[in-house]
Amino acid sequence: ERIQELFSPWDGSAPVLVRATKAEMHDPKSFEHVSTTYTVQNDGNVRVVMRFRGKNVLGATVMQTAVGNINPNTKKMVGFGVQ
């Protein structure tokens, strides 16, 4: 149940990962969630992989992947990166 609280009931995204991703984007207003999957790690943290679209510095819309580890107890990111 704690894990399900990490995800939006509307689109399945992880709001904490969406916020971290938008903060790193060139054009955060162009963010479009595509899909989110997750796995529970041995340490109890939840590894979330999110595919999204957004505009790059040249104005082209590109597909990217954001990966984050979320502590389900605190609901905070403990690791993050965009690929």
MDTraj code that builds the backbone (N, CA, C; nanometers):
import mdtraj as md
import numpy as np

residues = "GLU ARG ILE GLN GLU LEU PHE SER PRO TRP ASP GLY SER ALA PRO VAL LEU VAL ARG ALA THR LYS ALA GLU MET HIS ASP PRO LYS SER PHE GLU HIS VAL SER THR THR TYR THR VAL GLN ASN ASP GLY ASN VAL ARG VAL VAL MET ARG PHE ARG GLY LYS ASN VAL LEU GLY ALA THR VAL MET GLN THR ALA VAL GLY ASN ILE ASN PRO ASN THR LYS LYS MET VAL GLY PHE GLY VAL GLN".split()
xyz = np.array([
    [0.0819, -0.1197, 0.0000],
    [0.0000, 0.0000, 0.0000],
    [0.0864, 0.1262, 0.0000],
    [0.1972, 0.1267, 0.0791],
    [0.2861, 0.2429, 0.0789],
    [0.3439, 0.2674, -0.0592],
    [0.3679, 0.1617, -0.1316],
    [0.4265, 0.1758, -0.2654],
    [0.3253, 0.2388, -0.3602],
    [0.2008, 0.1979, -0.3544],
    [0.0986, 0.2539, -0.4429],
    [0.0781, 0.4029, -0.4190],
    [0.1048, 0.4493, -0.2973],
    [0.0911, 0.5915, -0.2659],
    [0.1944, 0.6776, -0.3381],
    [0.2994, 0.6151, -0.3928],
    [0.4039, 0.6876, -0.4645],
    [0.3609, 0.7257, -0.6059],
    [0.2490, 0.6693, -0.6533],
    [0.2098, 0.6842, -0.7931],
    [0.0748, 0.7535, -0.8080],
    [0.0617, 0.8288, -0.9169],
    [-0.0628, 0.8981, -0.9473],
    [-0.1695, 0.7974, -0.9893],
    [-0.2906, 0.8086, -0.9337],
    [-0.3975, 0.7189, -0.9773],
    [-0.4481, 0.7515, -1.1176],
    [-0.4151, 0.8703, -1.1701],
    [-0.4645, 0.9119, -1.3017],
    [-0.3803, 0.8571, -1.4157],
    [-0.2478, 0.8719, -1.4064],
    [-0.1644, 0.8278, -1.5188],
    [-0.0538, 0.7306, -1.4787],
    [-0.0436, 0.6966, -1.3514],
    [0.0565, 0.6001, -1.3071],
    [0.1954, 0.6574, -1.2881],
    [0.2116, 0.7876, -1.3075],
    [0.3434, 0.8487, -1.2902],
    [0.3755, 0.8629, -1.1418],
    [0.5025, 0.8826, -1.1122],
    [0.5477, 0.9077, -0.9755],
    [0.5723, 1.0583, -0.9633],
    [0.4834, 1.1322, -0.8966],
    [0.4953, 1.2783, -0.8919],
    [0.6326, 1.3288, -0.8473],
    [0.6953, 1.2623, -0.7532],
    [0.8273, 1.3080, -0.7079],
    [0.9303, 1.2954, -0.8205],
    [0.9187, 1.1930, -0.9034],
    [1.0098, 1.1762, -1.0174],
    [0.9761, 1.2766, -1.1281],
    [0.8491, 1.3040, -1.1484],
    [0.8080, 1.4034, -1.2484],
    [0.8657, 1.5406, -1.2119],
    [0.8540, 1.5791, -1.0853],
    [0.9069, 1.7098, -1.0418],
    [1.0581, 1.7179, -1.0622],
    [1.1297, 1.6129, -1.0253],
    [1.2760, 1.6118, -1.0423],
    [1.3131, 1.6187, -1.1896],
    [1.2377, 1.5503, -1.2740],
    [1.2643, 1.5494, -1.4177],
    [1.2398, 1.6873, -1.4780],
    [1.1268, 1.7477, -1.4456],
    [1.0952, 1.8800, -1.4991],
    [1.1998, 1.9831, -1.4577],
    [1.2546, 1.9691, -1.3381],
    [1.3561, 2.0628, -1.2896],
    [1.4837, 2.0560, -1.3732],
    [1.5075, 1.9431, -1.4414],
    [1.6265, 1.9252, -1.5232],
    [1.6029, 1.9528, -1.6711],
    [1.4772, 1.9704, -1.7107],
    [1.4446, 1.9862, -1.8528],
    [1.4705, 2.1266, -1.9034],
    [1.5015, 2.1361, -2.0332],
    [1.5177, 2.2652, -2.0996],
    [1.3836, 2.3391, -2.1067],
    [1.2776, 2.2646, -2.1372],
    [1.1432, 2.3227, -2.1493],
    [1.0448, 2.2374, -2.0681],
    [1.0358, 2.2615, -1.9369],
    [0.9501, 2.1787, -1.8519],
    [0.8029, 2.1771, -1.8935],
    [0.7565, 2.2826, -1.9579],
    [0.6162, 2.2877, -2.0008],
    [0.5869, 2.1869, -2.1113],
    [0.6924, 2.1377, -2.1788],
    [0.6734, 2.0409, -2.2873],
    [0.6685, 1.8970, -2.2358],
    [0.6830, 1.8765, -2.1053],
    [0.6833, 1.7421, -2.0469],
    [0.5551, 1.6670, -2.0803],
    [0.5708, 1.5429, -2.1246],
    [0.4564, 1.4547, -2.1510],
    [0.4917, 1.3154, -2.1011],
    [0.4205, 1.2693, -1.9993],
    [0.4425, 1.1360, -1.9432],
    [0.3997, 1.0298, -2.0447],
    [0.4832, 0.9278, -2.0623],
    [0.4493, 0.8185, -2.1543],
    [0.4188, 0.6915, -2.0755],
    [0.5118, 0.6488, -1.9889],
    [0.4898, 0.5270, -1.9111],
    [0.5804, 0.5255, -1.7884],
    [0.5387, 0.4501, -1.6878],
    [0.6179, 0.4340, -1.5664],
    [0.6101, 0.2892, -1.5215],
    [0.7265, 0.2338, -1.4875],
    [0.7345, 0.1003, -1.4288],
    [0.8199, 0.1097, -1.3033],
    [0.8084, 0.0107, -1.2172],
    [0.8900, 0.0124, -1.0955],
    [0.9232, -0.1284, -1.0491],
    [1.0289, -0.1371, -0.9697],
    [1.0661, -0.2610, -0.9013],
    [1.1061, -0.2248, -0.7593],
    [1.0784, -0.3144, -0.6657],
    [1.1197, -0.2949, -0.5272],
    [1.2582, -0.3573, -0.5120],
    [1.3529, -0.2766, -0.4657],
    [1.4910, -0.3208, -0.4499],
    [1.5095, -0.3948, -0.3175],
    [1.6219, -0.4654, -0.3056],
    [1.6520, -0.5400, -0.1838],
    [1.6583, -0.4514, -0.0601],
    [1.6981, -0.3250, -0.0777],
    [1.7075, -0.2329, 0.0362],
    [1.5729, -0.1704, 0.0736],
    [1.4669, -0.2064, 0.0015],
    [1.3335, -0.1551, 0.0309],
    [1.2953, -0.0332, -0.0503],
    [1.3935, 0.0310, -0.1140],
    [1.3627, 0.1460, -0.1987],
    [1.2949, 0.0999, -0.3270],
    [1.2232, 0.1898, -0.3904],
    [1.1512, 0.1585, -0.5132],
    [1.2246, 0.2252, -0.6297],
    [1.2699, 0.1425, -0.7251],
    [1.3371, 0.1942, -0.8449],
    [1.2302, 0.2197, -0.9495],
    [1.2180, 0.3453, -0.9925],
    [1.1132, 0.3861, -1.0861],
    [1.1776, 0.4264, -1.2180],
    [1.1253, 0.3721, -1.3277],
    [1.1731, 0.4056, -1.4620],
    [1.0561, 0.4696, -1.5361],
    [1.0780, 0.5942, -1.5791],
    [0.9719, 0.6688, -1.6462],
    [1.0173, 0.7119, -1.7858],
    [0.9354, 0.6819, -1.8847],
    [0.9593, 0.7291, -2.0215],
    [0.8755, 0.8561, -2.0394],
    [0.9359, 0.9563, -2.1023],
    [0.8655, 1.0822, -2.1221],
    [0.9131, 1.1502, -2.2492],
    [0.8309, 1.2435, -2.2990],
    [0.8673, 1.3260, -2.4133],
    [0.8846, 1.4694, -2.3653],
    [0.9717, 1.5405, -2.4349],
    [0.9912, 1.6813, -2.4047],
    [1.0779, 1.7446, -2.5113],
    [1.0755, 1.8770, -2.5172],
    [1.1555, 1.9476, -2.6171],
    [1.2983, 1.9648, -2.5675],
    [1.3921, 1.9415, -2.6602],
    [1.5328, 1.9624, -2.6282],
    [1.5712, 2.1069, -2.6597],
    [1.6991, 2.1380, -2.6479],
    [1.7476, 2.2740, -2.6672],
    [1.7243, 2.3247, -2.8102],
    [1.7113, 2.2328, -2.9060],
    [1.6869, 2.2704, -3.0451],
    [1.5372, 2.2819, -3.0776],
    [1.4524, 2.2537, -2.9791],
    [1.3085, 2.2634, -3.0002],
    [1.2450, 2.1375, -3.0539],
    [1.3238, 2.0323, -3.0716],
    [1.2704, 1.9049, -3.1199],
    [1.2158, 1.8244, -3.0017],
    [1.1040, 1.7574, -3.0227],
    [1.0486, 1.6716, -2.9191],
    [1.1212, 1.5379, -2.9232],
    [1.1756, 1.4988, -2.8081],
    [1.2527, 1.3745, -2.7976],
    [1.1972, 1.2884, -2.6845],
    [1.2192, 1.1578, -2.6980],
    [1.1796, 1.0616, -2.5948],
    [1.3013, 1.0375, -2.5061],
    [1.2808, 1.0420, -2.3748],
    [1.3898, 1.0164, -2.2817],
    [1.3409, 0.9268, -2.1690],
    [1.4352, 0.8827, -2.0861],
    [1.4047, 0.7981, -1.9721],
    [1.4622, 0.8611, -1.8463],
    [1.3806, 0.8701, -1.7442],
    [1.4261, 0.9160, -1.6124],
    [1.4205, 0.7962, -1.5182],
    [1.5232, 0.7827, -1.4364],
    [1.5301, 0.6730, -1.3412],
    [1.5529, 0.7320, -1.2031],
    [1.4739, 0.6892, -1.1077],
    [1.4903, 0.7382, -0.9715],
    [1.4652, 0.6291, -0.8703],
    [1.5289, 0.6431, -0.7565],
    [1.5039, 0.5543, -0.6436],
    [1.4294, 0.6356, -0.5387],
    [1.3182, 0.5807, -0.4916],
    [1.2339, 0.6509, -0.3959],
    [1.2232, 0.5670, -0.2691],
    [1.2401, 0.6327, -0.1549],
    [1.2200, 0.5666, -0.0265],
    [1.0694, 0.5671, 0.0000],
    [1.0056, 0.4498, 0.0108],
    [0.8598, 0.4475, 0.0268],
    [0.8123, 0.4999, 0.1624],
    [0.9013, 0.5040, 0.2609],
    [0.8626, 0.5540, 0.3934],
    [0.8595, 0.7063, 0.3965],
    [0.9608, 0.7690, 0.3373],
    [0.9690, 0.9154, 0.3385],
    [0.9107, 0.9769, 0.2116],
    [0.8923, 0.8952, 0.1078],
    [0.8436, 0.9388, -0.0241],
    [0.9385, 1.0387, -0.0890],
    [1.0671, 1.0295, -0.0562],
    [1.1682, 1.1198, -0.1122],
    [1.2634, 1.0436, -0.2029],
    [1.3187, 1.1170, -0.3001],
    [1.4157, 1.0602, -0.3933],
    [1.5470, 1.0369, -0.3197],
    [1.6059, 0.9206, -0.3445],
    [1.7380, 0.8917, -0.2892],
    [1.8388, 0.8704, -0.4012],
    [1.7971, 0.8925, -0.5236],
    [1.8833, 0.8825, -0.6416],
    [1.8014, 0.9181, -0.7640],
    [1.8670, 0.9835, -0.8617],
    [1.7933, 1.0305, -0.9792],
    [1.8884, 1.0502, -1.0967],
    [1.8386, 1.0242, -1.2166],
    [1.9147, 1.0515, -1.3373],
    [1.8246, 1.0460, -1.4596],
    [1.8630, 1.1216, -1.5630],
    [1.7904, 1.1196, -1.6903],
    [1.8863, 1.0632, -1.7945],
    [1.8354, 0.9692, -1.8740],
    [1.9173, 0.9039, -1.9769],
    [1.8685, 0.9428, -2.1133],
])
top = md.Topology()
chain = top.add_chain()
for i, resn in enumerate(residues, 1):
    res = top.add_residue(resn, chain, resSeq=i)
    for name in ("N", "CA", "C"):
        top.add_atom(name, md.element.get_by_symbol(name[0]), res)
traj = md.Trajectory(xyz[None], top)
